[in-house]
Amino acid sequence: MFLAGPTPRDDNVISWRKEAIKLFDDFGFSGTLFVPERRNWKVKFEYTDQVEWELKALENVDKVMVLDSTRFRKVARIYYKC
């Protein structure tokens, strides 16, 4: 499962993915979660490395969870690869 959606770039913003990971754990999910976030965004990295990592991860999953975080609602949708 790939956790796609908005990624905070500020240390003061709590990532939605932390809560999602906890929920997967609470429900006994035994698969692999690909989390496209860095623990420290201040560490210099090449943007292309991040994109390549994400593309490789997307090739290896059968489901993608996307958080739709609009101003008025937060909805998670799961998409299945065909």
C-alpha positions as CSV (number, residue, x, y, z in Angstrom):
1,M,0.0,0.0,0.0
2,F,1.4,3.4,-1.0
3,L,0.2,6.3,1.1
4,A,-0.2,9.1,-1.4
5,G,-1.4,12.6,-0.6
6,P,-0.2,16.0,0.8
7,T,3.2,15.9,2.5
8,P,4.0,18.5,5.1
9,R,7.3,20.3,4.6
10,D,7.2,22.1,7.9
11,D,8.1,20.5,11.3
12,N,5.2,22.3,12.9
13,V,2.7,20.4,10.7
14,I,1.8,16.9,11.8
15,S,1.6,14.4,9.0
16,W,-1.6,12.6,8.4
17,R,0.4,9.5,7.6
18,K,1.4,8.9,11.2
19,E,-2.3,8.5,12.1
20,A,-2.9,6.3,9.1
21,I,0.1,4.0,10.0
22,K,-1.3,3.7,13.5
23,L,-4.8,2.8,12.2
24,F,-3.3,0.1,9.8
25,D,-1.4,-1.3,12.8
26,D,-4.5,-1.2,15.0
27,F,-6.4,-3.2,12.4
28,G,-3.7,-5.8,12.1
29,F,-2.5,-4.9,8.6
30,S,0.3,-7.2,7.8
31,G,1.3,-5.9,4.4
32,T,4.0,-3.3,3.5
33,L,3.3,0.4,3.7
34,F,5.3,2.8,1.4
35,V,5.5,6.2,3.0
36,P,6.8,8.9,0.7
37,E,8.0,11.2,3.5
38,R,11.5,12.0,4.8
39,R,12.1,12.0,8.5
40,N,14.1,15.2,8.1
41,W,13.3,17.5,5.1
42,K,16.2,19.7,6.1
43,V,18.7,17.1,4.9
44,K,19.7,18.0,1.3
45,F,18.6,15.5,-1.3
46,E,18.0,15.3,-5.0
47,Y,14.4,15.7,-6.1
48,T,14.9,13.1,-8.8
49,D,15.9,10.6,-6.2
50,Q,12.6,11.1,-4.4
51,V,10.6,10.8,-7.6
52,E,12.5,7.6,-8.6
53,W,11.9,6.1,-5.2
54,E,8.2,6.9,-5.4
55,L,7.8,5.5,-8.9
56,K,9.6,2.3,-7.9
57,A,7.4,1.9,-4.8
58,L,4.3,2.5,-7.0
59,E,5.4,-0.3,-9.3
60,N,5.5,-2.7,-6.3
61,V,2.1,-2.1,-4.8
62,D,-1.4,-3.3,-5.6
63,K,-3.2,-0.6,-3.7
64,V,-2.7,3.2,-3.4
65,M,-4.3,5.1,-0.6
66,V,-4.9,8.8,-1.4
67,L,-5.9,11.4,1.2
68,D,-8.2,14.0,-0.3
69,S,-7.7,16.8,2.2
70,T,-9.9,19.7,1.1
71,R,-10.8,22.6,3.4
72,F,-14.1,21.0,4.5
73,R,-13.4,17.3,4.6
74,K,-10.7,14.7,4.8
75,V,-11.4,11.5,2.9
76,A,-9.1,8.6,2.3
77,R,-9.7,6.6,-0.9
78,I,-8.0,3.3,-1.8
79,Y,-7.3,2.6,-5.5
80,Y,-6.5,-0.8,-6.9
81,K,-3.9,-1.2,-9.6
82,C,-5.3,-2.9,-12.7
